[in-house]
């Protein structure tokens, strides 16, 4: 569906073909079409980072499940489309909190990673990327890669703050 999309600053909207896959497999099919694509979360990026003029946006809306929550050790693994608010709603009543929260909780996990957000705790805990233990990235070559400081380290570090240019973040494991 073609739709006029705006970034959070609402400076300039662009007509984009917005797609709504519900799995990494469906994302792969869209990527392999050969058209220029970008992931799209909640549209809360500053500037125009979430726009793709005359191109395709892959909405993360339906890729937002929690895969695992280790309450004892404070680690959670979620799909990239889940919002920070959804994560907080689950973990706070259980005594956990995200180490970094932006000025809004209505951003996706993938967007928080891609923009390597910071919050009021920046001076003590650093940016959001410091709490990411592991990522799963689907790149344009169709390969899904698990990335961490120990595995595919270069890709892992380039993805933190890489604004989605290293591939489609499918899921992430976060240290709470």
C-alpha positions in Angstrom: 0.0 0.0 0.0 1.4 3.4 -1.0 1.1 5.9 1.8 2.5 9.3 2.6 4.9 8.8 5.6 6.3 11.5 7.8 9.2 11.3 10.3 8.7 12.5 13.8 9.7 16.1 13.0 7.0 16.1 10.2 9.3 18.2 8.0 8.7 16.5 4.7 6.5 13.5 3.9 7.3 11.0 1.2 5.2 8.5 -0.7 6.4 5.1 0.2 5.1 1.6 -0.4 4.5 0.3 3.2 4.7 -3.5 3.5 3.5 -5.4 6.6 5.3 -8.8 6.9 4.8 -11.0 9.9 8.0 -13.0 9.8 11.7 -12.8 8.9 10.9 -15.1 6.0 8.4 -12.6 4.6 11.0 -9.8 5.0 13.5 -11.9 3.0 11.0 -12.2 0.1 10.5 -8.4 0.1 14.3 -7.8 0.3 14.9 -10.2 -2.6 12.5 -8.3 -4.9 15.5 -6.1 -5.6 13.8 -2.8 -4.9 15.2 -0.4 -2.4 13.8 -1.1 1.1 14.2 0.2 4.6 12.8 -1.0 7.9 10.1 1.2 9.5 9.2 1.2 13.1 7.0 3.8 14.7 8.3 6.8 12.6 9.9 8.5 15.6 13.3 9.1 14.1 14.5 12.6 13.9 15.1 14.0 10.4 14.2 11.6 7.6 15.9 8.4 8.6 12.7 6.4 8.4 11.7 7.6 4.9 12.4 5.9 1.5 11.1 8.2 -1.3 9.4 6.1 -4.0 10.8 3.0 -2.3 9.5 0.4 0.1 9.3 0.5 3.9 9.1 -2.8 5.8 6.8 -2.1 8.8 7.9 -3.9 12.0 4.3 -3.7 13.3 3.8 -7.5 13.1 7.3 -8.5 14.1 7.0 -7.7 17.8 7.0 -10.9 19.9 8.9 -11.7 23.0 11.0 -14.9 22.5 12.5 -15.4 25.9 12.7 -13.6 29.3 15.2 -14.8 31.8 13.8 -13.2 35.0 16.6 -14.6 37.2 19.4 -13.1 35.2 17.6 -10.1 33.7 17.8 -10.8 30.0 15.1 -10.6 27.4 15.0 -11.5 23.8 12.4 -9.7 21.6 11.6 -9.1 17.9 12.6 -5.7 16.6 9.1 -4.3 16.2 8.2 -4.4 19.9 8.1 -1.0 21.6 10.2 -0.1 24.6 6.9 0.6 26.4 5.7 -3.0 25.8 9.0 -4.3 27.2 8.8 -2.0 30.2 5.2 -2.9 30.9 6.3 -6.6 31.2 9.6 -6.2 33.1 9.0 -3.3 35.6 6.4 -5.2 37.7 8.9 -8.0 37.9 11.7 -5.7 39.3 13.6 -5.0 36.1 14.1 -2.0 33.9 15.8 -1.1 30.6 19.1 0.6 31.4 18.5 3.2 28.7 15.1 4.8 27.8 14.7 7.6 25.4 12.5 10.6 25.7 9.6 8.5 24.4 8.9 4.8 25.0 6.9 4.6 21.8 9.9 3.6 19.7 10.7 0.1 18.5 13.5 -2.0 19.8 15.0 -2.1 16.3 14.8 1.7 16.1 16.5 2.1 19.5 19.3 -0.1 18.3 19.6 1.4 14.8 19.8 4.9 16.3 21.8 3.8 19.4 19.6 6.0 21.6 20.7 7.5 24.9 18.8 8.6 27.9 19.2 10.3 31.3 21.5 7.4 32.4 23.9 8.0 29.5 26.8 9.2 31.8 26.6 6.1 33.9 25.6 3.3 31.5 26.3 4.7 28.0 24.0 4.3 25.1 21.4 1.6 24.4 23.9 -0.5 22.4 25.8 -1.2 25.6 22.9 -3.3 26.9 22.5 -5.3 23.7 24.0 -8.8 24.2 23.1 -10.3 20.8 21.4 -9.3 17.5 19.9 -11.4 14.7 20.3 -9.5 11.4 18.9 -10.4 8.0 21.1 -8.9 5.3 20.3 -8.2 1.7 22.2 -11.3 0.6 19.4 -13.3 2.3 21.6 -14.6 5.2 20.5 -14.4 8.8 23.4 -13.7 11.1 23.6 -13.8 14.9 25.9 -11.0 16.0 27.5 -10.1 19.3 30.8 -9.0 20.7 32.0 -12.6 20.2 30.3 -13.5 16.9 30.3 -11.3 13.8 31.6 -8.6 16.0 32.3 -6.1 13.2 28.7 -6.3 11.9 27.4 -6.2 15.5 29.2 -2.9 16.2 28.3 -1.4 12.8 24.6 -2.1 13.4 24.6 -0.2 16.8 23.8 3.3 15.5 24.0 2.1 11.9 20.5 3.4 11.1 19.4 0.2 9.5 22.0 0.2 6.8 23.7 -3.1 7.8 20.5 -5.1 7.4 17.1 -5.8 8.9 17.3 -6.3 12.7 15.1 -9.3 13.3 15.5 -9.7 17.1 17.8 -8.7 20.0 18.8 -10.0 23.4 19.0 -7.2 26.0 20.7 -7.2 29.4 18.3 -5.4 31.8 
